[in-house]
Amino acid sequence: MKILLTGANGYIGMRLLPQLLKAGHEVICAVRDEKRLSVNTEIRKKFRWLNLIF
C-alpha cells in the first residue's frame, strides 16, 4: 500500500516510518526540510520524500 507520512520529522513519524517499511508499505514522507530527517542511510534508501515549502 502507498502511504503518505506527514510529520515524518516528528516524534511519532520517526517511530512509525520503520514500522511501515517493515510491513512492506511504499512510504512517501512529507517534510519541510529534508536535512532534518534523521534516519540512517539504510532506511533512507527505502522511501521517498516530498519537500513541502511554506
CORCORQUI-V438908 format. One record per pair of residues at least 6 apart in sequence whose ideal C-beta (glycine too) atoms are under 6 Angstrom apart, sorted by the first residue. I is the first residue (numbers start at 1). J is the second residue. D is the distance in Angstrom with one decimal. If there is no record, write none. Layout:
# CORCORQUI-V438908
((I	J	D) (I	J	D))
This chain:
# CORCORQUI-V438908
((1	25	5.2) (2	26	4.8) (3	20	5.9) (3	25	5.0) (3	27	5.2) (4	28	5.1) (5	13	5.8) (5	27	5.6) (5	29	5.0) (6	30	4.6) (7	13	4.5) (8	29	3.6) (8	31	5.3) (9	31	5.5) (9	36	5.0) (9	37	5.7) (20	27	5.1) (21	46	5.1) (27	47	4.3) (28	48	5.0) (28	50	5.7) (29	47	5.9) (29	49	4.4) (30	50	4.9) (30	52	5.6) (31	37	5.5) (31	49	5.5) (32	52	5.3) (34	49	5.6) (34	51	5.8))
